[in-house]
Amino acid sequence: MPSRLIFVRHGLTIWNYEFRYQGHTDIELSEEGIAQAQALQKRLSTEKPSAIYSSDLRRAWQTAQIIAEAFGLPVNLLPELREINFGVWEGLTYRDLEKNYPELLKTWLETPDQLVIPGGETFAMVQERALKAVKDIAQQYPDDTVIMVTHGGTIAAILCGLQGEHLSSMWKYKHGNTAVTILRVDKNRTVVEILNDTSHLV
């Protein structure tokens, strides 16, 4: 049996609401984000995960801890599951980028695989660190369900890597806050069961 991997994007933060780029900046969940995570806990309560992993950024592990309460499992923190480091973009809004970094913003929107932010990471770097962590986890739990709470850009990079797609395709894998994506992964193939499901927020 292949591993069943449940990927979750973290709940809403104030910076999400303000359209600020967070990256490695350690922002906590907003009240709405906590409510989203609680709704997600109910959505996932019928699952039987063997382990729960999370990015070590607060917005992710807070979401993971709320989910974990339903199962009595510890949350294993992995820095490899962090969001991309946005460098000089961190804390800036979309409008700030339009004004101060228009060419980089165009690259971000049209060819994200080519984006190089001063002081930050590339998506290739994110994919390399995150994909290794995910493959290691899948190998450790070959017949089990594992929940991984991470970030939108990271999930997109992982999906491209697991499915052999170029990183230029990553925007088709945009995820809402607390969105659920479920994959079955083995050595030879990846099957997407659910993609960007936020039905628990309705």
Secondary structure, DSSP 8 states (H G I E B T S, - for coil): --EEEEEEE---BHHHHTTB--TTS---B-HHHHHHHHHHHHHHTT--EEEEEE-SSHHHHHHHHHHHTTTT--EEE-GGG-----GGGTT-BHHHHHHH-HHHHHHHHH-GGG---TTS--HHHHHHHHHHHHHHHHHHSTTSEEEEEE-HHHHHHHHHHHTT--GGGGGGG---TT-EEEEEE-SS-EEEEEEEE-GGG-
